[in-house]
């Protein structure tokens, strides 16, 4: 506290009412407010007509978004903030609004409704979060809604693989989800063959994206659990995007030993994770991811690089390089035998 200043309850109030702000953003995305403003609907009246909403409701919502910094207001006209224009306008190639379909879904919020119990338990409680149902439609929702956020990370990863452009590399994409990581490698390397591993309901989404991006003839599906199904062998590259944080250390190490056995001697494993510093409270985005894992998984965590390095070495990998991404909470690790 700065000298001469008394504490106020403002920060506590903001935290207690935080759910109201995410609800406002979700409503704006569902009503395509940002897209309609980009198309020239600047006033509450014109936005009400364009979205089929009450003018009073639009005025209050847009004023709220202005307070939050997502819009600006001049007289009676609203305009998009720079980040809203880039990430929340459906006509932008960087649109990320679909993330609300998963992030604020009833399944994801349920874990936080039971957070006190999860803290006492040391992991998620309740049937929705304490166990993983491979047939749950939630995973298809995840794959469809989260793909836009993954494009920058996928481009960063694929551009750094270091192979000749015409290299005929064999790539295993574990927990492929939407498939964007493997698909991006295929776009960079026209002779690459991609083997995508995930549950059936998710691979359907990945296949759709492989067809959309024109690499379906080089896209092969492996259906099942990454802990049980035959991974195959002689891969030049194994991708493990956003997977290890769901599990405890022992489970991760057992899984990584399987990955080690599937990799060529000179191959490489690319792993993306939310990696906090050793103090576990910085940077904020990476550090706060541990809370999500507490609420959503029985034993997952946001692991430090030291912890991940130890897991990989215990699985047989001798060299692990940490590659943070500027401006992104995701980090990459490159591992070799």
C-alpha positions in Angstrom: 0.0 0.0 0.0 1.3 3.4 -0.9 2.1 5.8 2.0 -0.9 8.0 2.8 -3.4 5.8 1.0 -6.1 3.8 2.8 -7.2 0.4 1.5 -10.4 0.3 -0.4 -12.7 -2.6 -1.2 -12.6 -1.9 -5.0 -10.4 -4.9 -5.9 -12.4 -7.2 -3.8 -15.6 -5.9 -5.4 -14.2 -6.5 -8.8 -13.3 -10.1 -8.0 -16.7 -10.9 -6.4 -18.6 -9.5 -9.4 -16.2 -10.9 -12.1 -18.8 -13.4 -13.3 -21.0 -10.5 -14.4 -18.3 -9.2 -16.7 -17.7 -12.6 -18.4 -21.5 -12.9 -18.7 -21.6 -9.5 -20.4 -18.9 -10.5 -22.9 -20.6 -13.8 -23.6 -23.9 -12.0 -24.3 -22.2 -9.6 -26.6 -20.5 -12.4 -28.6 -23.8 -14.3 -28.9 -25.5 -11.2 -30.1 -22.6 -10.5 -32.5 -22.4 -6.9 -31.1 -18.8 -6.5 -32.2 -19.4 -7.7 -35.7 -22.5 -5.5 -36.1 -20.5 -2.4 -34.9 -17.8 -3.2 -37.4 -20.5 -3.3 -40.1 -21.5 0.2 -39.3 -24.2 -0.1 -36.7 -22.9 2.5 -34.2 -25.9 3.5 -32.0 -28.0 1.5 -29.5 -31.0 1.9 -31.8 -29.3 0.5 -34.9 -27.6 -2.3 -33.0 -31.0 -3.2 -31.5 -32.5 -3.5 -35.0 -29.5 -5.4 -36.3 -29.5 -7.9 -33.5 -33.3 -8.2 -32.8 -32.9 -6.9 -29.3 -34.4 -4.3 -27.1 -32.8 -0.9 -27.4 -32.6 -0.5 -23.6 -30.8 -3.9 -23.3 -28.3 -3.0 -26.0 -27.6 0.4 -24.4 -26.8 -1.1 -21.0 -24.7 -3.9 -22.5 -22.7 -1.6 -24.7 -22.2 0.9 -21.9 -20.9 -2.0 -19.8 -18.5 -3.1 -22.6 -17.3 0.5 -22.8 -16.5 0.5 -19.1 -14.6 -2.7 -19.6 -12.6 -1.1 -22.4 -13.9 -3.3 -25.2 -15.8 -0.4 -26.8 -15.4 3.3 -26.9 -18.3 5.8 -26.9 -18.6 9.2 -28.5 -22.0 10.8 -27.8 -24.4 8.1 -28.7 -22.1 6.2 -31.0 -20.0 3.1 -30.1 -16.8 2.0 -31.7 -14.6 -1.1 -31.3 -11.4 -1.0 -29.3 -8.4 -2.3 -31.2 -8.4 -5.7 -29.5 -12.1 -6.1 -30.0 -11.8 -5.3 -33.7 -9.1 -8.0 -34.1 -10.4 -10.8 -31.9 -14.2 -10.3 -31.5 -15.4 -9.3 -35.0 -16.5 -12.5 -36.7 -15.2 -11.2 -40.0 -11.7 -10.9 -38.7 -9.4 -13.8 -39.5 -8.2 -13.7 -35.8 -11.7 -14.1 -34.4 -11.7 -15.8 -31.0 -15.2 -15.3 -29.7 -16.1 -19.0 -30.1 -14.0 -19.7 -27.0 -16.9 -18.7 -24.8 -18.7 -21.9 -26.0 -16.3 -23.9 -24.0 -14.7 -21.6 -21.4 -18.0 -20.5 -19.9 -19.9 -23.6 -20.6 -21.9 -25.2 -17.8 -19.4 -28.1 -17.6 -16.5 -25.7 -17.1 -18.3 -23.4 -14.6 -19.4 -26.4 -12.6 -15.9 -27.0 -11.4 -15.7 -23.5 -10.0 -19.0 -23.8 -8.3 -17.4 -26.7 -6.4 -14.1 -25.0 -5.9 -14.1 -25.1 -2.1 -14.7 -28.8 -2.3 -11.9 -29.1 -4.9 -9.5 -27.3 -2.6 -10.3 -29.6 0.3 -10.1 -32.6 -2.0 -6.9 -31.5 -3.8 -8.7 -32.0 -7.1 -12.0 -31.8 -9.0 -15.1 -33.3 -7.5 -18.4 -34.1 -9.2 -19.0 -36.5 -12.1 -18.4 -33.8 -14.7 -14.9 -33.0 -13.7 -13.6 -35.8 -11.5 -13.6 -38.3 -14.5 -13.1 -38.0 -18.2 -15.8 -39.3 -20.5 -14.4 -39.9 -24.0 -17.8 -39.8 -25.6 -18.8 -36.5 -24.0 -19.9 -33.9 -26.5 -18.0 -31.4 -24.4 -14.8 -32.4 -26.2 -16.3 -31.7 -29.6 -17.4 -28.3 -28.3 -13.8 -27.8 -27.0 -12.3 -28.7 -30.4 -14.6 -26.4 -32.4 -14.5 -23.4 -30.0 -10.8 -23.3 -29.1 -9.2 -23.8 -32.5 -8.9 -20.0 -33.2 -6.8 -19.4 -30.1 -4.3 -22.1 -31.3 -3.4 -20.7 -34.7 -0.6 -18.4 -33.4 0.9 -21.2 -31.3 0.7 -23.7 -34.1 2.4 -21.3 -36.6 5.2 -20.6 -34.0 5.7 -24.3 -33.6 5.6 -25.4 -37.3 7.9 -22.6 -38.4 10.6 -23.7 -36.0 10.8 -27.4 -36.8 13.8 -26.9 -39.0 13.3 -29.5 -41.8 13.8 -28.9 -45.5 10.6 -27.7 -47.1 10.1 -31.0 -49.1 11.0 -33.3 -46.2 8.7 -36.3 -46.0 8.3 -36.2 -42.3 6.0 -38.5 -40.3 4.2 -36.6 -37.5 2.1 -37.9 -34.6 -0.3 -35.4 -33.1 -1.4 -36.6 -29.7 -4.7 -35.4 -28.2 -5.1 -33.7 -31.6 -8.4 -32.1 -30.7 -9.3 -29.7 -33.5 -6.2 -30.9 -35.4 -4.8 -27.4 -35.9 -1.3 -28.3 -34.8 -0.8 -31.2 -37.1 -2.7 -29.5 -39.9 -0.3 -26.5 -39.6 2.7 -28.8 -39.9 1.1 -30.3 -43.0 0.7 -26.8 -44.5 4.4 -26.0 -43.9 5.6 -29.4 -45.2 3.6 -30.6 -48.3 5.1 -34.1 -48.0 4.4 -34.6 -44.3 2.1 -37.4 -43.2 0.0 -36.5 -40.1 -1.3 -39.2 -37.7 -3.9 -37.6 -35.4 -4.7 -39.4 -32.1 -7.8 -38.6 -30.0 -11.2 -39.9 -29.1 -13.8 -40.5 -31.8 -16.0 -37.5 -31.2 -13.0 -35.2 -31.4 -11.4 -36.7 -34.4 -14.6 -36.0 -36.4 -13.8 -32.3 -35.8 -10.2 -32.7 -36.7 -11.1 -34.5 -40.0 -13.5 -31.6 -40.9 -10.6 -29.2 -40.4 -8.2 -31.4 -42.4 -10.6 -31.3 -45.3 -11.2 -27.5 -44.9 -7.5 -26.8 -45.1 -6.9 -29.2 -48.0 -4.6 -31.8 -46.4 -7.1 -34.6 -45.8 -5.2 -37.0 -48.2 -2.3 -36.8 -45.7 -4.3 -37.0 -42.5 -4.7 -40.3 -40.7 -6.8 -40.9 -37.6 -5.8 -43.1 -34.6 -8.9 -43.5 -32.4 -8.6 -44.2 -28.7 -6.8 -43.3 -25.5 -3.2 -42.0 -25.7 -2.4 -44.2 -22.7 -3.6 -47.4 -24.3 -3.8 -47.3 -28.1 -0.8 -48.4 -30.3 1.0 -45.1 -31.0 2.9 -46.4 -34.0 6.6 -45.9 -34.5 9.4 -44.1 -36.4 8.0 -40.7 -36.1 10.1 -37.7 -37.0 7.9 -35.4 -34.9 5.5 -36.0 -32.0 3.2 -33.2 -31.0 1.8 -33.1 -27.4 -0.3 -29.9 -27.4 -2.0 -28.9 -24.1 -2.2 -32.4 -22.7 0.2 -33.1 -19.8 -1.4 -30.5 -17.5 -4.4 -32.8 -17.1 -2.5 -35.4 -15.2 -0.2 -36.1 -12.2 3.5 -36.5 -12.6 3.6 -40.3 -12.5 0.9 -40.5 -15.2 2.8 -38.0 -17.4 6.1 -39.9 -17.0 4.5 -43.2 -17.9 2.9 -41.6 -21.0 6.2 -39.9 -22.0 7.9 -43.3 -22.0 5.4 -44.5 -24.6 6.1 -41.4 -26.6 9.9 -42.0 -26.4 9.4 -45.5 -27.8 7.5 -44.1 -30.8 10.1 -41.6 -31.8 13.0 -42.0 -34.3 16.5 -41.7 -32.8 16.9 -38.2 -34.3 13.3 -37.2 -33.9 11.8 -34.4 -31.7 8.9 -34.0 -29.4 7.1 -30.6 -29.3 5.0 -30.0 -26.2 2.9 -26.9 -25.5 2.0 -26.1 -21.9 1.1 -23.2 -19.6 4.5 -22.9 -17.8 4.7 -20.6 -14.7 8.0 -19.5 -13.3 9.5 -21.4 -10.4 7.8 -19.1 -7.9 4.4 -20.4 -9.3 2.8 -16.9 -9.1 4.2 -15.4 -12.3 3.5 -14.6 -15.1 -0.2 -14.2 -14.2 -1.7 -16.1 -17.1 0.5 -19.1 -16.7 0.3 -19.1 -12.9 -3.5 -18.9 -12.8 -3.9 -21.9 -15.0 -3.2 -24.1 -12.0 -6.6 -23.0 -10.6 -8.3 -24.2 -13.7 -6.7 -27.6 -13.4 -7.7 -27.8 -9.7 -11.3 -27.2 -10.6 -11.4 -29.3 -13.8 -9.2 -32.3 -13.2 -8.5 -34.8 -10.4 -4.7 -34.2 -10.3 -3.6 -31.9 -13.1 -1.5 -28.8 -12.7 0.4 -26.0 -14.5 3.9 -27.4 -14.3 7.1 -25.4 -14.1 9.8 -26.0 -16.7 11.9 -27.7 -14.0 9.1 -30.1 -13.3 8.5 -30.8 -17.0 12.2 -31.2 -17.7 12.4 -33.8 -14.9 9.4 -35.7 -16.3 11.0 -35.9 -19.8 14.4 -36.9 -18.5 12.8 -39.6 -16.3 11.2 -40.9 -19.5 14.5 -41.0 -21.3 14.8 -37.6 -23.1 18.2 -36.1 -22.6 17.7 -32.6 -24.0 14.7 -30.3 -23.3 14.6 -26.7 -24.6 12.1 -24.2 -23.2 10.7 -21.8 -25.8 8.3 -19.1 -24.4 6.0 -17.3 -26.9 6.0 -13.5 -26.7 2.5 -12.2 -25.7 1.1 -15.7 -25.3 0.5 -17.8 -22.1 1.4 -20.9 -24.0 5.0 -22.1 -24.1 6.7 -24.8 -26.2 9.3 -27.4 -25.1 11.4 -29.2 -27.7 12.7 -32.6 -26.5 15.1 -35.0 -28.0 16.5 -38.4 -27.1 
